[in-house]
């Protein structure tokens, strides 16, 4: 009966050719293939970000795993659709042996550090989106997430963020606190000469009204 031998040792092409020629039956070699990391269970809902909102987490449910590797090496989180250069930000605080670097010109946040899949899962869940512009571009941004075990990249998961411009009310401030006295027969007096008017998302006003009460 022919003998079948299995080896998982790396061999050169010359060695294989020589060994094959010296056998009565073929020699089989088994190479271990790397299993890619897997991302799953990200929310299907769209995040709504209104102008003036505090930063919002991009996901709180994503699951990160790798069937044949305890550790991951890196992750890339990007604003892959409708990125607004002067508005959009991805925020991350270094943690669990993972360091973040955000490229503001491209909207790409890169995480690096050799640590467990569970730590990368925690790190990704901590990432937030911020748009500090008071009059943001109203487009739906797409956040794309990928991790790597140093050999292969995972699948890519995405989540949408709908950015909505909300009108901010004009603000009056700095009016005098002292009472204004007017005596009959006196000349007209200014109601205020210190009042300030501001509107963080509009340079123009449309109207104003003053009313005597009490």
Helices and strands as residue ranges (DSSP letters): E 6-7, H 13-21, E 28-29, E 38-40, E 47-50, E 56-57, E 63-65, E 71-81, E 88-91, E 99-103, E 108-116, H 117-125, E 128-131, E 140-148, E 157-164, E 171-173, E 196-198
